[in-house]
Every structure is written in structure tokens, then in C-alpha cells.
Amino acid sequence: MSMRANACPCCGGSLLRHVRHGEVYWFCKTCWQEVPVLTINHIPKVEGRSTGAVPQPAVKS
């Protein structure tokens, strides 16, 4: 894991990993804020999501 991933989103300070009541979280030793662990294991497929393709009208020749 890169050091950039362990930077506080509030101040950019170093984060320390902590465990309390069975929950893992990050703690910034610069601004004294608790930062939740934000991870995405998988992105759900959303029905009707746009693929970026725009339908084009047929051209008569």
C-alpha cells in the first residue's frame, strides 16, 4: 500500500490504523480526526446505466 493512501483527507497528515470494538478505522495524528475505512470490494451493476453511446439517426443516401 502506498503512503499516499494513508494520508488524511482533511489535512494530508499521516493516518494510524486503529481497532476499537472490533471495528477498524484510521486516526489522524495531526488533526486528531477519526477517518472511516472506505473500501469498495465490488461495484454493483446498475440497470439502465448509460454506456456513453448516443444513438444516431439513419442516413439515407
C-alpha positions in Angstrom: 0.0 0.0 0.0 1.4 3.4 -0.9 1.9 6.1 1.6 -0.4 8.4 -0.4 -3.3 6.0 0.5 -2.6 6.6 4.2 -3.0 10.4 4.0 -5.8 12.2 5.9 -8.4 13.6 3.6 -8.8 16.7 5.9 -5.2 17.8 6.4 -3.0 15.4 4.5 -1.3 14.2 7.7 -0.3 10.6 8.4 -3.0 8.2 9.4 -2.6 5.5 12.0 -4.7 2.3 11.8 -6.8 1.6 14.9 -9.2 -1.1 16.1 -11.9 -0.4 18.6 -14.9 -2.7 19.4 -14.0 -4.9 16.5 -14.1 -2.0 14.0 -11.1 -0.9 12.0 -10.6 2.8 11.4 -7.9 5.4 10.7 -6.9 8.1 13.1 -5.0 11.3 12.0 -2.3 12.2 14.5 -2.2 15.8 13.0 -5.8 16.9 13.2 -7.0 14.3 15.7 -9.9 13.1 13.5 -11.2 9.6 13.1 -11.4 8.6 9.4 -13.5 5.6 8.4 -12.0 2.9 6.3 -13.5 3.4 2.8 -13.2 0.5 0.5 -15.1 -0.8 -2.4 -15.0 -4.5 -2.9 -17.2 -4.6 -5.9 -19.3 -2.1 -7.8 -22.9 -3.3 -8.3 -24.3 -3.4 -11.8 -27.0 -0.7 -12.2 -29.9 -1.4 -14.5 -30.3 1.2 -17.2 -26.9 2.7 -16.7 -25.7 4.7 -19.7 -22.9 3.2 -21.7 -21.9 6.5 -23.2 -23.2 5.5 -26.7 -25.6 8.0 -28.3 -28.0 6.6 -30.9 -27.5 8.2 -34.3 -30.3 8.7 -36.8 -30.1 6.6 -40.0 -28.7 8.5 -43.0 -30.5 8.0 -46.3 -28.3 8.1 -49.5 
